[in-house]
């Protein structure tokens, strides 16, 4: 089984409200906001953008999340370095982290299973 393209773009920011307004001005609609300065926005059926505020001493970063339809059936090629296997998240998915040949980390996300 292979990944199914880009699921989401994950951004960290120093100002959640300002970042959310920026994406809303580009046509994204707020799907939900949390009580800890983060939230999810989407533009049509495109991948969602999840934005989380970080403290001033952390550099904002961007990550791309790849979609996996089923964590239990997904077995990456042995050439793929798995940094962390699929783990349940507090927001109802399973996530895996892999490293590409240049050292970049990639998140893979699958629906949670019961």
N, C-alpha and C positions, 0 to 999 in steps of 0.2 A: 504494500500500500504506500502511496506517495502523499505528499502534502497537496493541498488544493488551492494554492495561491495565498494572497495576503488577506489575513483576517482583520488586522488592525494596525494602527500606528500608535505607539505608546510614547507620550511626551512627559517630561518633567519640566516644571516651570517654577519660577520664584513668585509668581502672582497668578493664582488660579483664575480669578475673576477677569483679569485683563486678557489672559490667554483664551478663555472661553469666548469673550466678546470678539476677539480677533477672528476666531474660526466662525462664529455666528455671522460676522460681517462678510465672510466668504461663502455664505450659503448653508453652513452646517446648522443643524437643529439640535438642541440639547435633549438627549434622551433621559438622562438622570444626572443628578448631582448628589454627592455624599455629604455627610456632616463633617468631613475632615479635608475640605479643600481639594476635591477631585471630582471628576465626572466624565461622562461619555457623550460624544456628539457624533452625528452621522449626517451625510449628505446623500440622500436617495438610497440606492442599494450598494453604495461604495463601502469599502472597509470603514469601520468605525475609528474614531480618534479618542483615545483615553488620555486625559491630562491629569497629572497629580502634582500638587505643590510640594516643593522640597525647601529645606532651610536655605538661607542666604549663603551659607558656606559650601553648598553643593553646586556643582556645575550642572545646568540643565542638559538633558540628553534626549536623544531620540532613538527609539527601537522599533523594529518592524516585527510583527507577530504573524507567523505562518499558520494556516489552518490545517488541522488534522481531523478527519471525520470521526475516528475511533482510536482512542489511546491504546486499547488492548490489542488491536490488530496492527498497530503501526510498529514496524521493526526497521530502523534505519540501516542503510548499507553499512557494512563494517568499516568503510572508509570515513564515516561520519563520527567525529568525536562527541560522545554524549557527555556533557558536563554535569547535568542533573537529569535523572530519569523523570518520567511523568510523576507529578505530585499534585494532590488536590490543593486548590486555592480557596481562600476565604470568600471568593466571589463566584463560586459555582462552576469552575472549569478545572481542567487538568493542564498543567504546563510542564514542558520539557525545555531544557536549554542545551544547545549544541554549539560547537565552535567550528568556524569555517577555516580553510587553509591559511588565511591571513590573520587569524586570531580573533576575528569579530565573533561576538556572541549573538545567537539568534534564539528567539523564543518560539516554541511550537505550542499551539493551544488546541485542545480537544474538549468536547462537551464532557461534563462529569457523568459518571455512571453510578447507578444505584447499587 
